[in-house]
C-alpha cells in the first residue's frame, strides 16, 4: 500500500495494512518512528518537542477510550513535571521522549464527559471531584491532582466570569455523577467550597481570591497581577523629584487649564485651545457642543480646586469615595454616562476587556494597598492612575478620572503634574497597551517621566507665555502629522 505523504498527520500508527509502506518510508528518511508503532511525518523537529506539542493526538492513538482526568483535565496541557494523567480500564505508564503518559484504573466515562477522537475529556464537575481526592507525591515531586488552594482559585474565577447560576449548575452535575465515580466524600468537600464562595457556608479557604469572595469583596486576579507588576518595578527603582513651579496663584490655575484641556483632547473632546480657554474663563457652555463644553469645564473645576486636589485617600473606602466624587464632577455634563456611578456592564477598548462590574470595588480595594505601600509621589501617582485605568470602573471618563487621581498625588506632594499633550498621545496609549497586554512597565514609566519633565520646564506665569512655549515644542500638533514632543530648553 502506497502512502500519501502530503496527507499524513503529524502522528500516526502503523498497522498490518501499512507496515510495509511505513517501513520503506522510514528507511528513506521521509518519516520517523518515535514510539511503539508510533510514527511522525515531522522529520526535522526534536521528538520531545513533537510529543509535547501533540500530546492529545498521541493520547488518542495510544490510549483509546481513556478519560483525560485529574490535573490534566483542568490544565489541558502537559504538567510541569512532563506528565499527562488519564483514567482507563487498567493501570499503565508509557514514557515518550520526556513526556510520561500515566493511566490509572478508574471509572469509565459518565454523563457530561466529552468524546474526542476516540477518547473522552472529563467534565469540569468530574475533574474537580477527581482533583479533590487524596493524592500521593510521585517521583519528580508532583501530585496527579492540583492542590486544594488551586481548586479554590478555579472556583472563584469561575464565579467571577460565569456567575452564580453556572456554579450552581456545576454543583448539581457533581452531585449527580459523584455516586457513579465513588466520590461522594469529595462532593461534600466541593459542596462546602462552593457554599463558602457563595457565602452560605463557612469552610476554611486558603486562596486569596477565594477568600475575597467569602468576605464579599471579590476581585479580578488578572487585573491585579498587572497592577502588581507595575508596583514591583516602581518600588524597586529610583525616581526623580521635580518640584512644581506652579503650586499656587496664577501659575496653578494656568497649569490646571492645560491639564484639563489636554486630558479631554486626547480622549476626543477637541476644541482649539483659545476656545477652551474662553469656556473656562467665562463659564459659558457653547450651545452647539454643550456636552463637550461641560467636559472641559467639569474637568477644569476638579483639577483647579486646590482643596480637592490636595485630598489623597487614607483607606480603600476613601479612595472609592474620592474617585467617584471626582468622576461625578468631571462628567456632570453627560448624565447618560451616570457620573460617579460604577459601571453595570463590562466595557471594552478594542480587544481589551476590562474588569467585570461585580469585581470593581474589590479590585480597587486590593490595588489600594499596593498604592499605599509606595513612598515616592511619582510612583504613587503612576500606580493609582494605572489602577483606575486598568479597572475602568465607569461607563465613560475613566482616563480623565485616572489622570485627576494621578495629579492629586503630585499636587499634594508639591511635585510637578503629569500632562499628556496631544502630540504625545500615541506614545502614552502605546505604553499603556504594553503594560496591559505584555506586562512591560518600563515604557509606561519612561513616557510618564518624560511628560512630567516637559511640564516642569514650562513657565506657567501666564497663559500666553505657557502656550508659546508649548507651541514651540509641538505640544498642540496632531500625532498623525509625524511630529514628536520636544523638551523645552532650560533658560
C-alpha positions as CSV (number, residue, x, y, z in Angstrom):
1,X,0.0,0.0,0.0
2,X,1.5,3.4,-1.0
3,X,1.5,6.3,1.5
4,X,0.4,9.8,0.5
5,X,3.0,11.7,2.5
6,X,1.2,15.0,1.9
7,X,-1.9,13.8,3.7
8,X,-0.2,12.2,6.7
9,X,-1.0,13.7,10.1
10,X,1.8,14.7,12.4
11,X,1.4,11.5,14.4
12,X,0.1,8.2,13.1
13,X,0.2,4.5,13.9
14,X,1.5,1.6,11.9
15,X,-0.8,-1.4,11.3
16,X,-0.8,-4.6,9.3
17,X,-2.1,-2.8,6.2
18,X,0.5,0.0,6.2
19,X,3.5,-1.5,8.0
20,X,5.5,-2.4,4.8
21,X,4.9,1.1,3.2
22,X,5.7,2.8,6.5
23,X,8.9,0.8,7.0
24,X,10.0,1.8,3.4
25,X,9.3,5.5,4.0
26,X,11.1,5.4,7.4
27,X,14.2,3.9,5.8
28,X,14.2,6.6,3.2
29,X,14.1,9.2,6.0
30,X,10.7,10.7,5.0
31,X,9.0,9.7,8.2
32,X,10.3,8.8,11.7
33,X,9.4,6.2,14.4
34,X,9.1,7.9,17.8
35,X,7.2,5.4,19.8
36,X,5.7,1.8,19.8
37,X,4.0,1.6,16.4
38,X,4.0,5.5,16.5
39,X,5.4,7.5,13.7
40,X,5.7,11.2,12.7
41,X,5.7,13.0,9.4
42,X,7.8,15.7,11.0
43,X,11.4,14.7,10.3
44,X,13.1,18.0,11.4
45,X,11.9,18.9,15.0
46,X,13.1,17.2,18.2
47,X,10.9,14.2,19.0
48,X,10.5,15.6,22.6
49,X,9.0,18.8,21.1
50,X,6.7,16.9,18.8
51,X,5.3,14.8,21.5
52,X,4.8,17.7,23.9
53,X,3.1,19.8,21.3
54,X,0.9,16.9,20.1
55,X,0.2,15.1,23.4
56,X,-3.5,15.0,22.8
57,X,-3.1,13.3,19.4
58,X,-0.6,10.8,20.9
59,X,-3.2,10.0,23.6
60,X,-5.9,9.3,21.1
61,X,-3.6,6.9,19.3
62,X,-2.0,5.1,22.2
63,X,-4.8,5.2,24.9
64,X,-8.1,4.8,23.0
65,X,-11.2,5.0,25.2
66,X,-9.4,6.7,28.1
67,X,-10.7,9.7,30.1
68,X,-8.4,12.7,30.4
69,X,-8.6,13.3,34.1
70,X,-7.1,14.7,37.3
71,X,-4.9,17.8,36.9
72,X,-4.7,17.3,33.1
73,X,-8.4,17.7,32.7
74,X,-8.2,21.1,34.4
75,X,-4.9,22.4,33.0
76,X,-5.4,21.0,29.4
77,X,-1.6,20.7,29.0
78,X,1.3,18.5,29.9
79,X,2.1,19.0,33.6
80,X,5.2,20.9,34.8
81,X,6.8,17.5,35.5
82,X,6.1,16.3,32.0
83,X,3.1,14.1,32.7
84,X,-0.4,13.5,31.2
85,X,-2.9,11.9,33.6
86,X,-5.8,9.7,32.3
87,X,-8.2,7.1,33.6
88,X,-8.8,3.7,31.9
89,X,-9.6,0.1,32.3
90,X,-6.2,-0.7,33.8
91,X,-3.1,1.0,35.1
92,X,-0.4,1.7,32.6
93,X,2.5,4.1,32.1
94,X,4.3,5.0,28.9
95,X,7.1,7.5,28.5
96,X,7.8,9.1,25.1
97,X,10.8,11.4,24.8
98,X,10.3,13.0,28.2
99,X,6.5,13.1,28.3
100,X,5.1,10.4,30.6
101,X,1.5,9.2,30.0
102,X,0.1,7.9,33.3
103,X,-3.2,5.9,33.1
104,X,-4.8,4.9,36.4
105,X,-7.5,2.3,36.7
106,X,-10.8,4.0,37.3
107,X,-14.4,4.8,36.3
108,X,-15.4,4.8,32.7
109,X,-16.9,7.9,31.0
110,X,-20.0,9.2,32.7
111,X,-22.6,11.8,31.7
112,X,-21.0,15.1,30.9
113,X,-17.7,13.7,29.7
114,X,-17.0,14.8,26.2
115,X,-16.0,12.4,23.4
116,X,-13.0,13.5,21.4
117,X,-11.4,11.4,18.6
118,X,-11.8,8.1,20.4
119,X,-11.0,9.4,24.0
120,X,-13.0,11.4,26.5
121,X,-12.4,14.7,28.2
122,X,-13.6,14.7,31.8
123,X,-16.4,17.2,32.5
124,X,-15.5,20.1,34.7
125,X,-17.5,18.6,37.5
126,X,-15.7,15.3,37.3
127,X,-12.3,17.0,37.0
128,X,-12.9,19.0,40.2
129,X,-14.1,15.9,42.1
130,X,-11.1,13.9,41.0
131,X,-8.7,16.7,42.0
132,X,-10.1,16.7,45.5
133,X,-9.2,13.0,46.0
134,X,-6.1,12.2,48.2
135,X,-3.0,12.1,46.0
136,X,0.5,10.8,46.9
137,X,3.5,12.5,45.6
138,X,5.1,10.8,42.6
139,X,8.7,10.7,41.5
140,X,9.7,14.2,40.5
141,X,7.8,15.7,43.4
142,X,4.4,16.1,41.5
143,X,0.9,15.2,42.5
144,X,-1.6,14.0,39.9
145,X,-4.1,16.4,41.5
146,X,-3.9,20.1,41.8
147,X,-3.6,21.5,45.4
148,X,-6.8,22.4,47.1
149,X,-5.8,26.1,47.0
150,X,-5.8,26.0,43.2
151,X,-9.2,24.3,43.2
152,X,-10.5,27.2,45.3
153,X,-8.9,29.7,42.8
154,X,-10.6,28.0,39.9
155,X,-14.0,28.0,41.5
156,X,-13.5,31.7,42.4
157,X,-12.6,32.6,38.9
158,X,-15.5,30.6,37.5
159,X,-17.8,32.6,39.8
160,X,-16.1,35.8,38.6
161,X,-16.7,35.0,34.9
162,X,-19.7,32.8,34.7
163,X,-21.6,33.9,37.8
164,X,-23.6,32.1,40.4
165,X,-26.0,30.2,38.1
166,X,-23.1,28.5,36.4
167,X,-21.5,27.5,39.6
168,X,-24.8,26.1,40.9
169,X,-25.2,24.0,37.7
170,X,-21.7,22.7,38.2
171,X,-22.6,21.7,41.8
172,X,-25.8,19.9,40.6
173,X,-23.8,18.0,38.0
174,X,-21.2,17.0,40.5
175,X,-23.9,15.8,42.9
176,X,-25.4,13.6,40.1
177,X,-22.1,11.9,39.0
178,X,-20.4,11.6,42.4
179,X,-22.0,8.2,43.2
180,X,-21.1,6.8,39.8
181,X,-17.5,7.7,40.4
182,X,-17.4,6.7,44.1
183,X,-16.5,10.3,45.0
184,X,-19.3,11.1,47.5
185,X,-16.8,12.4,50.1
186,X,-15.2,14.6,47.5
187,X,-18.6,16.0,46.5
188,X,-19.2,17.0,50.1
189,X,-16.0,18.9,50.1
190,X,-16.8,20.6,46.8
191,X,-20.2,21.4,48.1
192,X,-18.7,23.1,51.1
193,X,-16.3,25.1,48.9
194,X,-19.0,26.4,46.6
195,X,-21.3,27.2,49.5
196,X,-18.5,29.2,51.2
197,X,-17.8,31.2,48.0
198,X,-21.5,31.9,47.8
199,X,-21.4,32.9,51.5
200,X,-23.9,30.3,52.6
201,X,-21.4,28.2,54.5
202,X,-18.1,28.7,56.3
203,X,-15.4,26.4,55.2
204,X,-11.7,27.5,55.7
205,X,-10.2,28.8,52.5
206,X,-6.5,29.4,51.6
207,X,-6.6,31.1,48.2
208,X,-6.7,34.9,48.5
209,X,-9.1,35.3,45.5
210,X,-11.5,32.8,47.1
211,X,-11.2,34.4,50.5
212,X,-12.2,37.7,48.9
213,X,-15.4,36.1,47.6
214,X,-16.0,34.7,51.1
215,X,-15.7,38.2,52.5
216,X,-18.0,39.7,49.9
217,X,-15.3,41.7,48.1
218,X,-14.3,39.6,45.0
219,X,-11.6,41.0,42.7
220,X,-10.1,40.3,39.4
221,X,-6.8,38.5,39.9
222,X,-5.6,39.1,36.4
223,X,-6.0,42.8,36.6
224,X,-4.4,42.9,40.0
225,X,-1.4,40.9,38.6
226,X,-0.8,43.7,36.0
227,X,-1.0,46.3,38.8
228,X,1.4,44.3,40.9
229,X,3.8,44.1,38.0
230,X,3.9,47.8,37.8
231,X,4.1,48.2,41.5
232,X,7.1,45.8,41.7
233,X,9.1,47.9,39.2
234,X,8.1,51.3,40.7
235,X,9.0,50.1,44.2
236,X,12.5,48.9,43.1
237,X,13.8,51.8,41.1
238,X,14.7,55.4,42.0
239,X,12.6,58.3,40.7
240,X,13.4,62.0,40.1
241,X,11.9,64.7,42.3
242,X,10.5,67.5,40.1
243,X,9.2,70.2,42.5
244,X,6.4,72.2,41.0
245,X,6.8,75.8,39.8
246,X,3.0,76.2,39.6
247,X,1.8,75.4,43.1
248,X,-0.3,78.4,43.9
249,X,-1.8,81.6,42.4
250,X,-1.9,82.3,38.6
251,X,0.6,79.6,37.7
252,X,-1.5,77.0,39.5
253,X,-4.7,77.9,37.6
254,X,-2.8,78.2,34.3
255,X,-1.3,74.7,34.6
256,X,-4.7,73.4,35.7
257,X,-6.2,74.7,32.4
258,X,-3.7,72.9,30.3
259,X,-4.2,69.8,32.4
260,X,-8.0,69.9,31.8
261,X,-7.5,70.8,28.1
262,X,-5.2,68.0,27.1
263,X,-6.9,65.4,29.3
264,X,-10.0,66.0,27.3
265,X,-8.3,66.5,23.9
266,X,-6.6,63.1,24.0
267,X,-10.0,61.5,24.8
268,X,-11.6,63.1,21.7
269,X,-13.2,66.2,23.2
270,X,-11.4,68.7,21.0
271,X,-11.5,72.4,20.9
272,X,-9.0,75.0,19.7
273,X,-7.0,75.9,22.8
274,X,-8.3,79.5,22.8
275,X,-11.9,78.3,22.6
276,X,-11.4,76.0,25.5
277,X,-9.8,78.9,27.5
278,X,-12.8,81.1,26.8
279,X,-15.1,78.3,28.1
280,X,-13.1,78.1,31.3
281,X,-12.8,81.8,31.8
282,X,-16.4,82.7,31.1
283,X,-18.1,79.6,32.3
284,X,-20.3,79.8,29.2
285,X,-21.0,76.5,27.5
286,X,-21.1,76.5,23.7
287,X,-24.7,76.0,22.5
288,X,-23.7,73.7,19.6
289,X,-21.5,71.4,21.8
290,X,-22.9,71.5,25.3
291,X,-21.7,68.1,26.4
292,X,-18.1,68.7,25.2
293,X,-18.1,72.2,26.8
294,X,-19.2,70.6,30.1
295,X,-16.3,68.1,29.8
296,X,-13.8,70.9,29.6
297,X,-15.4,72.9,32.4
298,X,-16.1,69.9,34.7
299,X,-12.5,68.6,34.4
300,X,-11.1,72.1,35.0
301,X,-13.2,72.6,38.1
302,X,-11.8,69.4,39.6
303,X,-8.1,69.8,38.7
304,X,-8.1,73.6,39.6
305,X,-9.5,73.1,43.1
306,X,-6.5,73.2,45.4
307,X,-8.6,71.9,48.3
308,X,-9.9,69.0,46.2
309,X,-6.6,68.0,44.6
310,X,-4.8,68.0,47.9
311,X,-7.0,65.3,49.2
312,X,-5.4,61.8,49.0
313,X,-7.1,58.7,50.3
314,X,-6.1,57.0,53.6
315,X,-8.1,53.8,53.1
316,X,-9.9,51.9,50.4
317,X,-13.3,53.5,51.2
318,X,-11.9,57.0,51.0
319,X,-10.2,56.1,47.7
320,X,-13.5,54.9,46.2
321,X,-15.5,57.9,47.5
322,X,-12.9,60.3,46.2
323,X,-12.7,58.6,42.8
324,X,-16.5,58.6,42.4
325,X,-16.9,62.2,43.5
326,X,-14.2,63.5,41.1
327,X,-15.7,61.5,38.3
328,X,-19.2,62.9,39.1
329,X,-17.8,66.4,38.8
330,X,-15.8,65.8,35.6
331,X,-18.7,64.1,33.8
332,X,-21.5,66.3,35.1
333,X,-22.5,67.4,31.6
334,X,-23.1,63.8,30.5
335,X,-25.9,62.4,32.7
336,X,-26.4,59.5,30.3
337,X,-22.9,58.2,31.4
338,X,-24.1,58.0,35.0
339,X,-21.5,60.4,36.6
340,X,-19.9,59.0,39.7
341,X,-21.6,55.6,39.4
342,X,-19.7,52.4,38.8
343,X,-20.5,50.6,35.6
344,X,-23.2,47.9,35.4
345,X,-21.9,46.3,32.2
346,X,-18.5,45.2,31.1
347,X,-16.6,47.7,29.0
348,X,-14.0,47.3,26.3
349,X,-11.3,49.2,24.4
350,X,-10.7,47.3,21.2
351,X,-10.0,43.7,22.1
352,X,-9.2,44.6,25.8
353,X,-11.9,43.6,28.2
354,X,-11.9,45.5,31.5
355,X,-12.8,44.3,34.9
356,X,-16.3,42.9,35.4
357,X,-18.7,45.2,37.3
358,X,-19.1,42.8,40.2
359,X,-15.3,42.9,40.7
360,X,-14.7,46.7,40.5
361,X,-14.8,47.6,44.2
362,X,-12.8,44.5,45.3
363,X,-10.1,45.1,42.6
364,X,-9.8,48.8,43.5
365,X,-9.5,47.9,47.2
366,X,-6.9,45.3,46.6
367,X,-4.9,47.7,44.4
368,X,-5.1,50.4,47.0
369,X,-2.9,48.5,49.4
370,X,-0.2,48.4,46.7
371,X,-0.5,52.2,46.1
372,X,-0.3,52.9,49.8
373,X,2.9,50.9,50.2
374,X,4.8,53.2,47.8
375,X,6.7,56.2,49.1
376,X,7.8,58.3,46.2
377,X,5.0,60.6,44.9
378,X,5.8,59.9,41.3
379,X,5.5,56.1,41.9
380,X,2.2,56.5,43.8
381,X,0.8,58.8,41.1
382,X,1.6,56.2,38.3
383,X,0.2,53.3,40.4
384,X,-3.1,54.9,41.2
385,X,-3.5,56.2,37.6
386,X,-2.8,52.7,36.1
387,X,-5.1,51.0,38.7
388,X,-8.1,53.2,37.8
389,X,-7.3,52.9,34.0
390,X,-7.0,49.1,34.3
391,X,-10.2,48.6,36.2
392,X,-12.1,51.1,34.0
393,X,-14.8,51.4,36.7
394,X,-17.1,53.9,34.9
395,X,-19.1,53.9,31.7
396,X,-17.0,56.7,30.3
397,X,-14.5,59.3,31.6
398,X,-12.1,56.7,33.0
399,X,-9.0,58.2,31.6
400,X,-9.8,61.7,32.8
401,X,-10.7,60.4,36.3
402,X,-7.5,58.3,36.4
403,X,-5.3,61.3,35.5
404,X,-7.0,63.5,38.1
405,X,-6.2,60.9,40.7
406,X,-2.6,60.8,39.5
407,X,-2.1,64.5,39.6
408,X,-3.7,64.8,43.0
409,X,-0.8,62.7,44.4
410,X,1.7,65.1,42.8
411,X,0.0,68.3,43.8
412,X,-0.3,67.1,47.4
413,X,3.5,66.4,47.4
414,X,4.2,69.8,45.7
415,X,5.6,67.9,42.7
416,X,5.1,68.8,39.0
417,X,1.9,67.4,37.4
418,X,2.0,65.0,34.5
419,X,0.2,66.3,31.4
420,X,-0.1,64.4,28.1
421,X,0.0,66.9,25.2
422,X,-2.0,65.9,22.1
423,X,1.2,65.2,20.1
424,X,2.3,62.7,22.8
425,X,-1.0,60.7,22.9
426,X,0.3,57.8,20.8
427,X,3.3,57.2,23.0
428,X,1.1,57.4,26.1
429,X,-1.6,55.0,24.7
430,X,1.1,52.5,23.4
431,X,2.8,52.4,26.7
432,X,-0.4,51.6,28.5
433,X,-1.1,48.8,26.0
434,X,2.4,47.4,26.5
435,X,1.7,47.3,30.2
436,X,-1.7,45.7,29.9
437,X,-1.0,43.2,27.1
438,X,2.7,42.4,27.7
439,X,3.4,43.3,31.4
440,X,6.1,45.7,30.3
441,X,6.0,48.7,32.7
442,X,9.3,50.3,31.7
443,X,7.9,52.1,28.7
444,X,4.9,53.4,30.7
445,X,7.2,54.7,33.4
446,X,9.5,56.3,30.8
447,X,6.7,58.0,28.9
448,X,5.2,59.5,32.1
449,X,8.6,60.7,33.3
450,X,9.2,62.4,30.0
451,X,5.8,64.1,30.2
452,X,6.4,65.3,33.8
453,X,9.8,66.6,32.7
454,X,8.2,68.5,29.9
455,X,5.7,70.2,32.3
456,X,8.4,71.0,34.8
457,X,10.2,73.1,32.1
458,X,7.2,75.2,31.1
459,X,6.7,78.6,32.8
460,X,3.0,78.9,33.8
461,X,3.2,82.6,34.9
462,X,0.7,83.4,32.2
463,X,-1.5,81.6,29.7
464,X,0.1,83.3,26.8
465,X,3.7,82.5,27.7
466,X,2.9,78.9,28.5
467,X,1.1,78.5,25.2
468,X,4.0,79.9,23.2
469,X,6.5,77.5,24.9
470,X,4.2,74.6,24.3
471,X,3.7,75.5,20.6
472,X,7.4,75.6,20.2
473,X,7.6,72.0,21.4
474,X,4.8,70.7,19.1
475,X,2.5,70.1,22.1
476,X,-0.7,71.0,20.2
477,X,0.2,69.1,17.0
478,X,-1.7,66.0,15.8
479,X,0.4,62.8,16.3
480,X,-0.7,61.8,12.8
481,X,1.5,64.7,11.4
482,X,4.6,62.8,12.4
483,X,5.7,65.3,14.9
484,X,7.1,64.5,18.3
485,X,7.1,66.2,21.6
486,X,10.2,68.3,22.3
487,X,11.5,69.2,25.7
488,X,11.6,73.0,26.3
489,X,15.1,74.4,26.7
490,X,16.1,75.3,30.3
491,X,16.9,79.0,30.4
